[in-house]
Amino acid sequence: MTDYSDSAQETKRKLDVISPSFCLAKWNMVSLHLTNGKTHSCYHPPTHDIPTEGLADNPGLLHNTPQKIEERAMMRKGERPKGCSYCWRIEDAGHTSDRHYRSSEWWNSPDFEKIAFNTDMDTSITPAYVEVNFNQACNFKCVYCSPHLSTTWQEEAEKYGAYILKDAAHNHLGALTEYGLMPKKMSQKENPYLEAFWKWWPDLYKNLKIFRMTGGEPLMDQNTFKVLDYAYANPNADLELSITSNLCPPKQELFDKLITSIKKLEEIQIWEDPDKFNPNSGNYSYVAPAIKHFSLFVSCDSYGKQAEYIRTGMDFEKLDRNVREFLKKTDGTNITFINTFNILSVPKLKQFLQWILDLRREFGSELQEQKIITVEGHPSVIRKKRQRIWFDIPILHTPSWLSIKMLAGTEMEAVMEECLEFMRENLDTSDNVWPAALCFEGFRQYEIDKVQRDLDIMRSGKAKNELDIDMVRFYQYVDELDRRRGTNFKETFPELINFYERCKCSS
């Protein structure tokens, strides 16, 4: 079994043959925001406009925009598109970036030669990985989010206005509208981007390896369940479907509906396919679930009350219950926790990691034994043990006053060191022989590497002039947040009181 980090390093060597800035995600991956007609190649670069000209006749323009075509040409020449600065910063700090990880993943790496040595792909390619935001409807207002991605945030901004901070007006509806980020004032029936997407969908679906629905909160949008129903009616044995959810929807029946849909997709059924001849039965039928796999991405940036503070609207106990119910009631599924790593994530990082470890011990191995399912007249379907509990800790850069770089030289560095030691003490040391390699009960080395990367970036700090401004903004932001939401920062984050007081004194 090849380690994720080893695979990324091998992919880096392949990418460097083309250029030191080449990234398959610029071709083979797309994030679409259909509420405002924006796109980016992955979630790190800023979004840009999707031109409407020609879109009705060529819906592939949702992905193959003029800006992406220009950036692909830059990457072939070894130039660095400005929008990809997230990866450039990590690489310049001497670490493996998401450019290497993304390009090494199973849905991407097999297309290396097709993309790398065929310039026709620069202007027209059907991506293998598609992420879609159908709707901004959301019952959360996370501290680092924005009104253009959450209706609850929009309601707060309409009631109170922007956050007035030192030299900044944060989440100002007028500015967001001017930048074209707010959803366009149109119904879904009038939305040219949504119309183009559903026109593109049948052709797109044939090539898909991963399709991910985000938001807002996707369980609050009917298009999410339309996709799940389509997948059930049109089996795709190569497809991994996924949803990014807060897993605390306003109505519990939406979560129940999700469970019902997934269980249908997991059913072993007999499908007819003229391209697949079955010698056992003498016909063209085969047995399989409707899709290859379903993944649930759960946004959670800390543990307990601190997680609830970061993601206003969360009920952490409800989240934990729904996570466990999902893992118990579905079979060939997994959960990935996305911890958007910011100042407020640090104090309870060890508790967050312990939670991950507990879930892995309960659901990562013993409840996922290999299963052999037989249907008379057809080859057996084998469901192997698989890792069910994953997590990632991408670094937050915006808003800048929540960046972990603010904590350079503070006691939070020792907290991170303690977390790294905890992970090393619980390292997954399984060898690469079945079934030991698949116990999934500890931390992988690449996960430890990512936490170390975040600590190194924390220690790199900020320039003094930037730090001075952002310390004032931090103090002003959490005070105004508490006033608007009835929260109490100092009671919730006692570990950060010293930092808060330093910020207050600098104002």
LUMBAPA-142518 format. One record per residue (C-alpha): residue number from 1; x, y, z. Coordinates in nm, 4 decimals, always signed. Layout:
BEGIN
{NUM, {X, Y, Z}} ...
% end
This chain:
BEGIN
{1, {+0.0000, +0.0000, +0.0000}} {2, {+0.1528, +0.3303, -0.1116}} {3, {+0.1450, +0.6063, +0.1475}} {4, {-0.0429, +0.9237, +0.0463}} {5, {+0.2695, +1.1355, +0.0982}} {6, {+0.4846, +0.8979, -0.1088}} {7, {+0.2272, +0.9081, -0.3880}} {8, {+0.2264, +1.2891, -0.3815}} {9, {+0.6068, +1.2978, -0.4057}} {10, {+0.6072, +1.0583, -0.6995}} {11, {+0.3420, +1.2715, -0.8701}} {12, {+0.5518, +1.5839, -0.8077}} {13, {+0.8353, +1.4264, -1.0036}} {14, {+0.5968, +1.3558, -1.2931}} {15, {+0.4507, +1.7064, -1.2865}} {16, {+0.7998, +1.8603, -1.2885}} {17, {+0.8673, +1.6908, -1.6226}} {18, {+0.6051, +1.9241, -1.7701}} {19, {+0.6781, +2.2256, -1.5506}} {20, {+0.7321, +2.3205, -1.1833}} {21, {+0.3850, +2.4783, -1.1688}} {22, {+0.1835, +2.2135, -1.3567}} {23, {-0.1327, +2.0971, -1.1768}} {24, {-0.3840, +1.8461, -1.3109}} {25, {-0.6626, +2.0063, -1.1056}} {26, {-0.6631, +2.3063, -1.3387}} {27, {-0.7902, +2.0699, -1.6089}} {28, {-0.9636, +1.7833, -1.4372}} {29, {-1.1368, +1.9513, -1.1424}} {30, {-1.3974, +2.2241, -1.1177}} {31, {-1.5966, +2.4014, -0.8474}} {32, {-1.9150, +2.5699, -0.9695}} {33, {-2.1188, +2.8330, -0.7863}} {34, {-2.4452, +2.8339, -0.9772}} {35, {-2.6031, +3.1019, -0.7579}} {36, {-2.3822, +3.3767, -0.9004}} {37, {-2.2160, +3.2263, -1.2080}} {38, {-1.8696, +3.1820, -1.0588}} {39, {-1.6141, +2.9042, -1.0921}} {40, {-1.2640, +2.8008, -0.9878}} {41, {-1.0541, +2.4961, -1.0631}} {42, {-1.0470, +2.3895, -0.6986}} {43, {-1.1574, +2.5606, -0.3790}} {44, {-0.8261, +2.7425, -0.3163}} {45, {-0.8149, +3.0064, -0.5947}} {46, {-1.0613, +3.2962, -0.5932}} {47, {-1.3697, +3.2433, -0.8048}} {48, {-1.4096, +3.4146, -1.1402}} {49, {-1.7030, +3.4825, -1.3725}} {50, {-1.8479, +3.2259, -1.6094}} {51, {-1.9309, +3.4107, -1.9340}} {52, {-2.2926, +3.3597, -2.0404}} {53, {-2.2163, +3.4097, -2.4095}} {54, {-2.2436, +3.0724, -2.5832}} {55, {-2.3299, +2.8940, -2.2572}} {56, {-2.6726, +2.7762, -2.3683}} {57, {-2.5239, +2.5969, -2.6720}} {58, {-2.1993, +2.4852, -2.5060}} {59, {-2.2585, +2.4151, -2.1337}} {60, {-1.8985, +2.2889, -2.1056}} {61, {-1.8067, +2.6598, -2.0791}} {62, {-1.9083, +2.6282, -1.7151}} {63, {-1.5601, +2.4788, -1.6718}} {64, {-1.3543, +2.5797, -1.9758}} {65, {-1.3574, +2.9540, -1.9156}} {66, {-1.1154, +3.1960, -2.0846}} {67, {-0.9367, +3.2545, -1.7524}} {68, {-0.8741, +2.8841, -1.6941}} {69, {-0.7518, +2.8389, -2.0506}} {70, {-0.5027, +3.1226, -1.9933}} {71, {-0.3889, +2.9756, -1.6596}} {72, {-0.3401, +2.6308, -1.8139}} {73, {-0.1085, +2.7888, -2.0711}} {74, {+0.0840, +2.9590, -1.7899}} {75, {+0.1277, +2.6305, -1.6049}} {76, {+0.2644, +2.4598, -1.9143}} {77, {+0.5311, +2.7321, -1.9287}} {78, {+0.6182, +2.6985, -1.5608}} {79, {+0.4529, +3.0240, -1.4622}} {80, {+0.2496, +3.0565, -1.1435}} {81, {-0.1096, +3.1791, -1.1735}} {82, {-0.1659, +3.4341, -0.8979}} {83, {-0.4916, +3.2701, -0.7878}} {84, {-0.3097, +2.9508, -0.6893}} {85, {-0.1080, +3.1276, -0.4189}} {86, {-0.2341, +2.8877, -0.1490}} {87, {-0.0143, +2.6137, -0.2940}} {88, {+0.2747, +2.8433, -0.3839}} {89, {+0.3019, +2.9609, -0.0213}} {90, {+0.3105, +2.6029, +0.1073}} {91, {+0.5684, +2.4952, -0.1509}} {92, {+0.7876, +2.7985, -0.0837}} {93, {+0.7846, +2.6978, +0.2839}} {94, {+0.9291, +2.3611, +0.1791}} {95, {+0.6140, +2.1501, +0.2126}} {96, {+0.4056, +1.9288, -0.0134}} {97, {+0.1074, +2.1272, -0.1399}} {98, {-0.2420, +2.0319, -0.2489}} {99, {-0.1184, +2.0653, -0.6092}} {100, {+0.0791, +1.7453, -0.5515}} {101, {-0.1826, +1.5711, -0.3379}} {102, {-0.4721, +1.6502, -0.5737}} {103, {-0.2761, +1.5486, -0.8835}} {104, {-0.1862, +1.2146, -0.7207}} {105, {-0.5397, +1.1076, -0.6330}} {106, {-0.7063, +0.8083, -0.7985}} {107, {-0.9533, +1.0128, -1.0032}} {108, {-0.6792, +1.2383, -1.1412}} {109, {-0.3492, +1.0546, -1.1812}} {110, {-0.4650, +0.8100, -1.4561}} {111, {-0.5336, +1.1109, -1.6805}} {112, {-0.1808, +1.2515, -1.6481}} {113, {-0.0580, +1.1572, -1.9961}} {114, {-0.3887, +1.2443, -2.1637}} {115, {-0.3721, +1.5968, -2.0196}} {116, {+0.0031, +1.6557, -2.0054}} {117, {+0.0775, +1.5644, -2.3666}} {118, {-0.2396, +1.6814, -2.5410}} {119, {-0.2749, +2.0589, -2.5679}} {120, {-0.6257, +2.0181, -2.7168}} {121, {-0.7316, +1.9509, -2.3582}} {122, {-0.6335, +2.3069, -2.2666}} {123, {-0.9450, +2.4535, -2.4277}} {124, {-1.1987, +2.1738, -2.3951}} {125, {-1.2019, +1.9026, -2.1316}} {126, {-1.4777, +1.7264, -1.9422}} {127, {-1.3582, +1.7120, -1.5799}} {128, {-1.3528, +1.3984, -1.3668}} {129, {-1.4078, +1.5857, -1.0394}} {130, {-1.6976, +1.8303, -1.0145}} {131, {-1.8068, +2.0267, -0.7090}} {132, {-2.1309, +2.2248, -0.7242}} {133, {-2.2970, +2.4851, -0.5045}} {134, {-2.6625, +2.4850, -0.6086}} {135, {-2.7869, +2.7204, -0.3393}} {136, {-2.6622, +2.9534, -0.0635}} {137, {-2.9432, +2.8435, +0.1727}} {138, {-2.7798, +2.7645, +0.5081}} {139, {-2.8856, +2.7563, +0.8732}} {140, {-2.5298, +2.8309, +0.9947}} {141, {-2.3275, +3.1538, +1.0027}} {142, {-1.9694, +3.0421, +1.0567}} {143, {-1.7284, +3.3074, +1.1822}} {144, {-1.5118, +3.2900, +0.8686}} {145, {-1.7996, +3.2648, +0.6193}} {146, {-1.9887, +3.5273, +0.4226}} {147, {-2.3431, +3.6355, +0.3275}} {148, {-2.2912, +3.5160, -0.0302}} {149, {-2.2530, +3.1582, +0.0986}} {150, {-2.5138, +3.1594, +0.3751}} {151, {-2.8664, +3.2989, +0.3916}} {152, {-2.8363, +3.3188, +0.7712}} {153, {-2.5245, +3.5358, +0.7363}} {154, {-2.7112, +3.7486, +0.4822}} {155, {-2.9985, +3.7997, +0.7277}} {156, {-2.7544, +3.9137, +0.9971}} {157, {-2.5823, +4.1550, +0.7585}} {158, {-2.9182, +4.2992, +0.6540}} {159, {-3.0124, +4.3511, +1.0203}} {160, {-2.6867, +4.4901, +1.1609}} {161, {-2.4844, +4.5966, +0.8584}} {162, {-2.1152, +4.5276, +0.8024}} {163, {-1.8640, +4.4608, +1.0803}} {164, {-1.6808, +4.7925, +1.1124}} {165, {-1.3190, +4.7065, +1.1937}} {166, {-0.9907, +4.8960, +1.1791}} {167, {-0.9540, +5.0127, +0.8164}} {168, {-1.2106, +4.7543, +0.7027}} {169, {-1.5832, +4.6965, +0.6622}} {170, {-1.6216, +4.3193, +0.6805}} {171, {-1.9055, +4.1360, +0.5013}} {172, {-2.0506, +4.4559, +0.3599}} {173, {-2.3454, +4.3579, +0.1412}} {174, {-2.2893, +4.6472, -0.0969}} {175, {-1.9255, +4.5538, -0.1550}} {176, {-2.0069, +4.1853, -0.1981}} {177, {-2.2718, +4.2777, -0.4545}} {178, {-2.0291, +4.5090, -0.6360}} {179, {-1.7726, +4.2264, -0.6574}} {180, {-2.0420, +3.9987, -0.8044}} {181, {-2.0288, +3.7526, -0.5140}} {182, {-2.3868, +3.7787, -0.3910}} {183, {-2.6342, +3.5392, -0.5545}} {184, {-2.8030, +3.6948, -0.8545}} {185, {-3.1623, +3.7993, -0.7990}} {186, {-3.3343, +3.5301, -1.0014}} {187, {-3.5323, +3.2157, -0.9404}} {188, {-3.3825, +2.8757, -1.0092}} {189, {-3.6066, +2.8540, -1.3179}} {190, {-3.4475, +3.1727, -1.4541}} {191, {-3.0886, +3.0766, -1.3692}} {192, {-2.8837, +3.0323, -1.6917}} {193, {-2.6004, +2.8609, -1.5029}} {194, {-2.8309, +2.6061, -1.3423}} {195, {-3.0033, +2.5515, -1.6775}} {196, {-2.6652, +2.4970, -1.8470}} {197, {-2.5594, +2.2575, -1.5718}} {198, {-2.8606, +2.0295, -1.6154}} {199, {-2.8137, +2.0425, -1.9939}} {200, {-2.4481, +1.9390, -1.9469}} {201, {-2.5286, +1.6820, -1.6791}} {202, {-2.6003, +1.3683, -1.8935}} {203, {-2.2693, +1.4026, -2.0807}} {204, {-2.0799, +1.5136, -1.7718}} {205, {-2.2166, +1.2224, -1.5700}} {206, {-2.0662, +0.9615, -1.8034}} {207, {-1.7126, +1.0838, -1.7330}} {208, {-1.7521, +1.1609, -1.3628}} {209, {-1.5330, +1.0010, -1.1008}} {210, {-1.6238, +1.2340, -0.8134}} {211, {-1.9279, +1.4568, -0.7824}} {212, {-1.9520, +1.6699, -0.4700}} {213, {-2.2405, +1.8929, -0.3618}} {214, {-2.1692, +2.1890, -0.1355}} {215, {-2.3513, +2.5022, -0.0278}} {216, {-2.4796, +2.6712, +0.1761}} {217, {-2.6220, +2.3557, +0.3229}} {218, {-2.6960, +2.1140, +0.0361}} {219, {-2.9547, +1.9157, +0.2332}} {220, {-3.1719, +2.2297, +0.2148}} {221, {-3.1800, +2.2247, -0.1690}} {222, {-3.3975, +2.0054, -0.3915}} {223, {-3.1242, +1.9711, -0.6568}} {224, {-2.9206, +1.7605, -0.4133}} {225, {-3.1872, +1.4927, -0.3996}} {226, {-3.2445, +1.5264, -0.7755}} {227, {-2.8803, +1.4212, -0.8252}} {228, {-2.9172, +1.1273, -0.5846}} {229, {-3.2330, +1.0107, -0.7647}} {230, {-3.0604, +1.0415, -1.1049}} {231, {-2.7667, +0.8335, -0.9853}} {232, {-3.0007, +0.5624, -0.8619}} {233, {-3.1795, +0.5517, -1.1998}} {234, {-2.8534, +0.5704, -1.3994}} {235, {-2.5893, +0.3477, -1.2365}} {236, {-2.2269, +0.4568, -1.2699}} {237, {-1.9897, +0.1989, -1.1252}} {238, {-1.6957, +0.4455, -1.1351}} {239, {-1.8665, +0.7290, -0.9488}} {240, {-1.7994, +0.8516, -0.5969}} {241, {-2.0814, +1.0798, -0.4863}} {242, {-2.0371, +1.3151, -0.1939}} {243, {-2.2033, +1.5938, +0.0007}} {244, {-2.0435, +1.8605, +0.2194}} {245, {-2.2858, +1.9159, +0.5053}} {246, {-2.3016, +2.0761, +0.8473}} {247, {-2.4997, +1.7630, +0.9440}} {248, {-2.7298, +1.9723, +1.1629}} {249, {-3.0036, +2.0582, +0.9096}} {250, {-3.2963, +2.2709, +1.0324}} {251, {-3.5293, +1.9732, +0.9931}} {252, {-3.4147, +1.6276, +1.1028}} {253, {-3.6237, +1.4687, +0.8272}} {254, {-3.3734, +1.6100, +0.5747}} {255, {-3.1015, +1.4001, +0.7383}} {256, {-3.3363, +1.0990, +0.7413}} {257, {-3.4079, +1.1543, +0.3708}} {258, {-3.0339, +1.1525, +0.3029}} {259, {-2.9924, +0.8193, +0.4840}} {260, {-3.2820, +0.6688, +0.2834}} {261, {-3.1306, +0.7891, -0.0470}} {262, {-2.7863, +0.6500, +0.0351}} {263, {-2.9247, +0.3122, +0.1385}} {264, {-3.1008, +0.2904, -0.1999}} {265, {-2.7752, +0.3712, -0.3798}} {266, {-2.5983, +0.0972, -0.1825}} {267, {-2.8445, -0.1761, -0.2777}} {268, {-2.6945, -0.4562, -0.4828}} {269, {-2.9043, -0.4755, -0.7992}} {270, {-2.8979, -0.6375, -1.1394}} {271, {-2.8180, -0.3898, -1.4138}} {272, {-2.8290, -0.4286, -1.7907}} {273, {-2.5317, -0.2992, -1.9889}} {274, {-2.4655, -0.3930, -2.3552}} {275, {-2.0926, -0.3363, -2.3002}} {276, {-2.0621, -0.5899, -2.0165}} {277, {-2.1149, -0.9528, -2.1145}} {278, {-2.1643, -1.1950, -1.8240}} {279, {-2.0412, -1.5458, -1.9204}} {280, {-2.2065, -1.7003, -1.6122}} {281, {-2.5557, -1.5987, -1.7161}} {282, {-2.5022, -1.5666, -2.0900}} {283, {-2.6444, -1.2152, -2.0979}} {284, {-2.5356, -0.8575, -2.0555}} {285, {-2.6409, -0.8046, -1.6974}} {286, {-2.4207, -0.7547, -1.3917}} {287, {-2.4711, -0.6982, -1.0196}} {288, {-2.3496, -0.3879, -0.8383}} {289, {-2.4677, -0.0931, -0.6338}} {290, {-2.5724, +0.2125, -0.8359}} {291, {-2.2489, +0.3972, -0.7578}} {292, {-1.8980, +0.3064, -0.6503}} {293, {-1.9068, +0.4883, -0.3175}} {294, {-2.0683, +0.7660, -0.1151}} {295, {-1.8651, +1.0118, +0.0943}} {296, {-1.9914, +1.2609, +0.3479}} {297, {-1.7775, +1.5687, +0.4153}} {298, {-1.8593, +1.7256, +0.7509}} {299, {-1.7372, +2.0747, +0.8314}} {300, {-1.6194, +2.0902, +1.1931}} {301, {-1.3333, +2.3131, +1.3090}} {302, {-1.2982, +2.2226, +1.6764}} {303, {-1.4721, +2.0274, +1.9514}} {304, {-1.7754, +2.0897, +2.1725}} {305, {-1.8710, +2.4462, +2.2658}} {306, {-1.5750, +2.5933, +2.0811}} {307, {-1.6886, +2.4228, +1.7604}} {308, {-2.0366, +2.5679, +1.8182}} {309, {-1.8925, +2.9181, +1.8603}} {310, {-1.6995, +2.8937, +1.5324}} {311, {-1.9989, +2.7562, +1.3443}} {312, {-2.2980, +2.9462, +1.4841}} {313, {-2.6028, +2.7203, +1.4517}} {314, {-2.4203, +2.3971, +1.5352}} {315, {-2.5414, +2.1631, +1.8080}} {316, {-2.2287, +1.9534, +1.8650}} {317, {-2.4154, +1.6729, +2.0446}} {318, {-2.6610, +1.6529, +1.7536}} {319, {-2.3700, +1.6503, +1.5094}} {320, {-2.2054, +1.3618, +1.6960}} {321, {-2.5344, +1.1655, +1.7049}} {322, {-2.5913, +1.2137, +1.3317}} {323, {-2.2327, +1.1125, +1.2528}} {324, {-2.2740, +0.7881, +1.4450}} {325, {-2.6170, +0.7186, +1.2968}} {326, {-2.4800, +0.7718, +0.9466}} {327, {-2.1938, +0.5285, +1.0112}} {328, {-2.4248, +0.2673, +1.1658}} {329, {-2.7077, +0.2829, +0.9090}} {330, {-2.4979, +0.2968, +0.5914}} {331, {-2.2398, +0.0464, +0.4772}} {332, {-1.9877, +0.1308, +0.2048}} {333, {-1.9532, +0.4950, +0.3089}} {334, {-1.7012, +0.7225, +0.4775}} {335, {-1.6896, +1.0569, +0.6552}} {336, {-1.4201, +1.3209, +0.6108}} {337, {-1.4109, +1.5984, +0.8702}} {338, {-1.2947, +1.9318, +0.7283}} {339, {-1.1315, +2.1450, +0.9975}} {340, {-1.0763, +2.4856, +0.8365}} {341, {-0.7816, +2.5577, +1.0601}} {342, {-0.7915, +2.9004, +1.2211}} {343, {-0.7062, +3.0692, +1.5525}} {344, {-1.0154, +2.9279, +1.7221}} {345, {-0.9373, +2.5714, +1.6086}} {346, {-0.6144, +2.5474, +1.8067}} {347, {-0.7162, +2.5277, +2.1761}} {348, {-0.9292, +2.2134, +2.1422}} {349, {-0.7297, +2.0488, +1.8623}} {350, {-0.6299, +1.7590, +2.0879}} {351, {-0.9937, +1.6921, +2.1812}} {352, {-1.0828, +1.7063, +1.8112}} {353, {-0.8099, +1.4506, +1.7345}} {354, {-0.9254, +1.2288, +2.0235}} {355, {-1.2772, +1.2365, +1.8752}} {356, {-1.1382, +1.1275, +1.5379}} {357, {-0.9422, +0.8498, +1.7088}} {358, {-1.2488, +0.7287, +1.9025}} {359, {-1.4581, +0.7169, +1.5849}} {360, {-1.1837, +0.5257, +1.4048}} {361, {-1.1640, +0.2721, +1.6844}} {362, {-1.5411, +0.2226, +1.6780}} {363, {-1.6115, +0.2363, +1.3053}} {364, {-1.2779, +0.2208, +1.1245}} {365, {-1.2234, -0.1529, +1.1349}} {366, {-1.4240, -0.4083, +1.3303}} {367, {-1.7653, -0.2964, +1.2026}} {368, {-1.6400, -0.2992, +0.8440}} {369, {-1.5429, -0.6595, +0.7816}} {370, {-1.5050, -0.7693, +0.4214}} {371, {-1.8399, -0.8881, +0.2818}} {372, {-1.9133, -1.1194, -0.0104}} {373, {-2.2571, -1.0724, -0.1652}} {374, {-2.3853, -1.3310, -0.4119}} {375, {-2.6644, -1.3143, -0.6689}} {376, {-2.7513, -1.6366, -0.8490}} {377, {-2.6063, -1.6537, -1.1987}} {378, {-2.3665, -1.3639, -1.1458}} {379, {-2.0138, -1.3227, -1.0118}} {380, {-1.9949, -1.2361, -0.6424}} {381, {-1.9748, -0.8738, -0.5325}} {382, {-1.6965, -0.8208, -0.2778}} {383, {-1.7200, -0.5272, -0.0397}} {384, {-1.3802, -0.4858, +0.1190}} {385, {-1.2917, -0.3205, +0.4457}} {386, {-1.2177, +0.0447, +0.3908}} {387, {-1.1154, +0.3474, +0.5879}} {388, {-1.4332, +0.5224, +0.7023}} {389, {-1.3069, +0.8120, +0.9147}} {390, {-1.0882, +1.0763, +0.7509}} {391, {-0.9995, +1.4352, +0.8338}} {392, {-0.8189, +1.7288, +0.6797}} {393, {-0.6971, +2.0604, +0.8229}} {394, {-0.6667, +2.3137, +0.5382}} {395, {-0.5343, +2.6480, +0.6581}} {396, {-0.7645, +2.9487, +0.6714}} {397, {-0.6186, +3.2665, +0.5192}} {398, {-0.9288, +3.4866, +0.5024}} {399, {-1.0318, +3.6773, +0.7061}} {400, {-0.6710, +3.7554, +0.7934}} {401, {-0.7421, +3.8294, +1.1621}} {402, {-0.8385, +3.4641, +1.2144}} {403, {-0.5173, +3.3270, +1.0618}} {404, {-0.3089, +3.0965, +1.2819}} {405, {-0.0084, +3.3155, +1.1965}} {406, {-0.1479, +3.5528, +1.4593}} {407, {-0.0473, +3.2973, +1.7248}} {408, {+0.3267, +3.2912, +1.6467}} {409, {+0.5265, +3.2996, +1.9691}} {410, {+0.2246, +3.2308, +2.1913}} {411, {+0.1452, +2.9385, +2.4207}} {412, {-0.0610, +2.7902, +2.1375}} {413, {+0.2620, +2.6619, +1.9793}} {414, {+0.2995, +2.4278, +2.2785}} {415, {-0.0600, +2.3094, +2.2266}} {416, {+0.0267, +2.2156, +1.8689}} {417, {+0.3436, +2.0349, +1.9816}} {418, {+0.1365, +1.8362, +2.2330}} {419, {-0.1053, +1.7404, +1.9562}} {420, {+0.1781, +1.6210, +1.7329}} {421, {+0.3124, +1.4065, +2.0171}} {422, {-0.0375, +1.2650, +2.0727}} {423, {-0.0622, +1.1707, +1.7055}} {424, {+0.2824, +1.0080, +1.7088}} {425, {+0.1836, +0.8055, +2.0161}} {426, {-0.1181, +0.6830, +1.8197}} {427, {+0.0547, +0.6279, +1.4867}} {428, {-0.0995, +0.3643, +1.2632}} {429, {+0.1954, +0.1245, +1.2358}} {430, {+0.0120, -0.1465, +1.0415}} {431, {+0.2307, -0.3270, +0.7927}} {432, {+0.1281, -0.3567, +0.4310}} {433, {-0.0171, -0.7071, +0.4474}} {434, {-0.3901, -0.7872, +0.4513}} {435, {-0.5707, -0.7472, +0.6865}} {436, {-0.3355, -0.5637, +0.9222}} {437, {-0.2883, -0.2725, +0.6829}} {438, {-0.6600, -0.2015, +0.6980}} {439, {-0.7232, -0.1555, +1.0689}} {440, {-0.7528, +0.2257, +1.0282}} {441, {-0.7382, +0.2891, +1.4024}} {442, {-0.4521, +0.5379, +1.4325}} {443, {-0.3112, +0.8414, +1.2560}} {444, {-0.1276, +0.8181, +0.9255}} {445, {+0.2083, +0.9843, +0.8756}} {446, {+0.0722, +1.2231, +0.6124}} {447, {-0.1826, +1.3471, +0.8682}} {448, {+0.0964, +1.4184, +1.1138}} {449, {+0.2841, +1.5956, +0.8353}} {450, {-0.0140, +1.8252, +0.7739}} {451, {-0.0376, +1.9226, +1.1419}} {452, {+0.3384, +1.9869, +1.1426}} {453, {+0.2927, +2.1998, +0.8298}} {454, {+0.0272, +2.4073, +1.0075}} {455, {+0.2537, +2.4556, +1.3091}} {456, {+0.5395, +2.5680, +1.0849}} {457, {+0.3103, +2.8162, +0.9120}} {458, {+0.1846, +2.9404, +1.2485}} {459, {+0.5437, +3.0012, +1.3581}} {460, {+0.6222, +3.1932, +1.0392}} {461, {+0.4056, +3.4739, +1.1775}} {462, {+0.3057, +3.8013, +1.0154}} {463, {+0.4898, +4.1201, +0.9330}} {464, {+0.4624, +4.3609, +1.2293}} {465, {+0.2473, +4.6156, +1.0466}} {466, {+0.0012, +4.3443, +0.9381}} {467, {-0.0031, +4.1869, +1.2836}} {468, {-0.0710, +4.5204, +1.4539}} {469, {-0.3747, +4.5839, +1.2335}} {470, {-0.5102, +4.2292, +1.2568}} {471, {-0.4791, +4.2176, +1.6354}} {472, {-0.7087, +4.5207, +1.6590}} {473, {-0.9455, +4.3658, +1.4061}} {474, {-0.9561, +4.0385, +1.5983}} {475, {-1.0559, +4.2116, +1.9230}} {476, {-1.3164, +4.4255, +1.7448}} {477, {-1.4550, +4.1282, +1.5538}} {478, {-1.5135, +3.8917, +1.8446}} {479, {-1.6611, +4.1701, +2.0587}} {480, {-1.9088, +4.2635, +1.7861}} {481, {-1.9774, +3.8954, +1.7172}} {482, {-2.0656, +3.8443, +2.0843}} {483, {-2.2904, +4.1504, +2.0825}} {484, {-2.4841, +4.0363, +1.7763}} {485, {-2.5087, +3.6665, +1.8636}} {486, {-2.5297, +3.6653, +2.2416}} {487, {-2.2100, +3.4611, +2.2755}} {488, {-1.9181, +3.5042, +2.5154}} {489, {-1.5713, +3.4653, +2.3685}} {490, {-1.3799, +3.4776, +2.6980}} {491, {-1.5992, +3.2118, +2.8614}} {492, {-1.5826, +2.9857, +2.5554}} {493, {-1.2080, +3.0245, +2.4878}} {494, {-1.0336, +3.0623, +2.8255}} {495, {-0.7116, +2.9398, +2.6599}} {496, {-0.7102, +3.2525, +2.4388}} {497, {-0.7854, +3.5154, +2.7053}} {498, {-0.4197, +3.6288, +2.7192}} {499, {-0.4135, +3.6665, +2.3411}} {500, {-0.7480, +3.8517, +2.3462}} {501, {-0.6212, +4.0946, +2.6126}} {502, {-0.3065, +4.1669, +2.4115}} {503, {-0.5244, +4.2411, +2.1100}} {504, {-0.7468, +4.4662, +2.3223}} {505, {-0.4476, +4.6595, +2.4552}} {506, {-0.3207, +4.7162, +2.1004}} {507, {-0.6432, +4.8857, +1.9916}} 
% end
